[in-house]
Every structure is written in structure tokens, then in C-alpha cells.
């Protein structure tokens, strides 16, 4: 029976300062159970203390373990400092947080792997909270600062109140994984879980990729609270660029949210604006809206269809080539789609626009072929014809893209 992961196990033996490395190294006959991987780049003055804290935590909890510092191109003496403190140092020339973590995983020998940032912002005295759930059968243990503690000065306000909650919301919506902190820098996973995850991101999006992969593989995850404290140099490392990389990764995972939903909104709003103004000018909120706004509606509708088609293409490519995630509706769509059906829909819209233009032409001839002012129906006709032509050509391209995957073009 394993100890409660929120209660500190161990030998009860005070602080493990200078003797921590010796305490861990004194059990060579035992297999490595816990590997603590610390990605690092230019953390001189901090990384040594992180390594000593990690070794002390291993010794205090009685875990046979190792500390691996994955250096990501440091030029300030971080590697020498880490090695002197007792860590095994490996080097990753490819820049990026994810690349450093992946290199650390390659070097890790433990059955449980703990990842922790090398900037001293996490307290490793709670190491047991991450290892004991793995011993009890969980696959992945995630730290959460939201349900733990964020000390004053540890995180900029825009990250704490805007960017981090937004990224967590995006991941929860996509992966359906009930996490509260998508970018917490301390987490753990078992060796078996690591083999299940298809990890490859090299930047800060690596942390989000891990969570998405956990959801895909159906791994058992649990969150444990942690404290997040300011860096020793009081200089937060989070940047808007890092947040954008994470947001970009999450958006690309769902063509539905990135393309189809915005595209449909543009398409329907554009067509609605045209239909609203087709009978004549409309006064709305004190403004006169005339056929000039119909041009805006037409352009909006055409742009919307283009964006929707991009979403269909992206889903089709991911579905056929197994090149990434696709939305659930894509499979249903392709079971009923065919080139002929797509061309029929597009051709119908094109003919409808052509008939409207024919109606305008007949009226013009009947009026003596003099002055003609039929802007409103002409805009609608033009929109229908262009939409129809786009759908026809898109149907051919879509059939080329998916080939014979579904038994028909």
C-alpha cells in the first residue's frame, strides 16, 4: 500500500544539503526509480541550487533516482555548475523547451520521470506528490499553480489573468481534459506513458502537446497543487511569444474552430446583409444602409466560403494522410460527399445567379434597353455565381485531395 501522495514520505531525517548526492549515490545496487529531468538554458547561479534541491528531495523520500540537466545551448557556465552539483548533464543543440525535455527523456533511466523547470520557481520538497500517484497506478501527474499558490511577483498580471486562463480554456475545449493549468512547469509521467505519447514539439507548445496526447491516448491523469515562486533574479521568463506558440499549436489542432466556424459566421452574415438590403435601403441605429453595404456583404460572404473550404481541406488532408487531428464531422462529411454532389450544389448556385441576371436582362430589354440601374439584384446574382463557381472547383480539388480513400471520387 502506497503513501498518500499529499503526505511527505521518507526517513524523517532533516535537511539533505551537501550530502544529498552521496545519499542518492550510496544505493548503486538498486535500479533507478525516479529520473528528474531539468531543461536548462543560461541558468547560472540558479541551476546548481535546483540540482541540489532535487537530489535532496530524492534522498528525503527514499527514492533511488538521478537528476538529468538537459542543456539547451547555455553559454554562461550552467553546465559546469549543474555537473558540480551532482547532475548528469546532456546537451541538446536544437533550441526550445520541448527539444530539451525530449533529450532529457532519452537520457532518463527511471521508471518514473519528473520534469521541472531549472529556474528555481518550483519547490521540489513536494516530489512525493508526483511520484506516489504514479506508483499507485496513474500515468501522468500534472502540477497546478491555480489550485496551489502563486506567490507575489512570480507571474506577470497579463499572464496570470488573461493569457494562461485563455490557453487553458482552449486546451480544455479541444482535448476535453479537465486541467486547470496548461503550462505548469512541473509534472511527472511513467515510462509506460512516455511510450504511449507521440511527442515532437520543440518549443513551449510541448507542454500543451503532452496534455493533448494524454487525452488522445486515454491516459489516467491527476493534478496536484504546487507553489509557484519568483525567480531568484526576479526576472520572469514568460513572454507573449511563448503564449502565441502555445495558442497557435492549440488552434491548429482544430480546423473546425480555426476555419469552419469563423468562415460560416462570415458567410452567413454576408448573405444576411445582402438579403436585408435587397428590397431597398434600411435605416439602422441612426445610419442609412444602402447598396454600398451590399458590396461589403458580398465580399464577406465570398471570404467566408474561402475560409470554410480551407477548414474542409485541412480536415480532409489530416483524415486521409493521418497527418494530424481532424474534427469529428469530417468523417461523416466524406461518407456522403462525392464530386458529383459537390458540383451539383455549386452548379445550382451558379445557375441561380445566372437566372437573376437573366431576369435583369429581360427587364432591361422590355424597358427599351435604355438606362439600367439594377445594382441590388446584380450584386446578389454576382455573389451566387462566384460562390457556385468556387464550390464546383473546390469539389474537384477535394476529390483530388482525398483520392480513392472513401471508395469514390
KARAHU-V448388 format. One record per backbone hydrogen bond with DSSP energy under -1.0 kcal/mol. CO is the residue of the C=O (numbers start at 1). NH is the residue of the N-H. If there is no record, write none. Layout:
co:nh
CO:NH
CO:NH
This chain:
co:nh
4:7
17:20
19:23
20:24
21:25
24:27
27:30
33:112
34:66
35:114
36:68
37:116
38:70
40:72
43:46
43:47
46:50
47:51
48:52
49:53
50:54
51:55
52:56
53:57
54:58
55:59
56:60
57:61
58:63
60:11
64:33
64:34
66:36
67:88
68:38
69:90
70:40
71:92
77:81
78:82
79:83
80:84
81:85
82:87
83:86
88:69
90:71
96:100
97:101
98:102
99:103
100:104
101:105
102:106
103:107
104:108
111:191
112:35
113:189
114:37
115:187
121:229
123:126
124:127
126:129
127:130
127:131
128:132
131:135
132:136
133:138
134:137
139:190
140:222
141:188
142:224
144:226
149:228
151:154
156:160
157:161
158:162
158:163
159:164
162:166
163:167
164:168
165:169
166:170
167:171
168:172
169:173
170:174
171:175
172:176
177:179
186:143
187:115
188:141
189:113
190:194
191:195
193:197
197:199
202:99
203:206
204:207
205:209
206:210
207:211
208:212
209:213
210:214
211:215
212:216
213:217
214:219
220:139
220:140
222:142
224:144
226:149
228:151
231:234
239:243
240:244
241:245
242:246
243:247
244:248
245:249
246:250
247:251
248:252
251:254
254:258
255:259
255:260
256:261
259:263
260:264
261:265
262:266
263:267
264:268
265:269
266:270
267:271
268:272
269:273
270:274
271:275
272:276
273:277
282:289
284:287
287:284
289:282
290:293
291:295
292:296
293:297
294:298
295:299
296:300
297:301
298:302
299:303
300:304
301:305
302:306
303:307
304:308
305:309
306:310
307:311
308:312
309:313
310:314
311:315
312:316
313:317
314:318
315:319
316:320
317:321
327:330
329:333
330:334
331:335
333:337
338:342
339:343
340:344
341:345
342:346
343:347
344:348
345:349
346:350
347:351
348:352
349:353
350:354
351:355
352:356
353:357
354:358
355:359
356:360
357:361
358:362
359:363
360:364
361:365
362:366
363:367
364:369
365:368
374:378
375:379
376:380
377:381
378:382
379:383
380:384
381:385
382:386
383:387
384:388
385:389
386:390
387:391
388:392
389:393
390:394
391:395
392:396
393:397
394:398
395:399
396:400
397:401
398:402
399:403
402:405
404:407
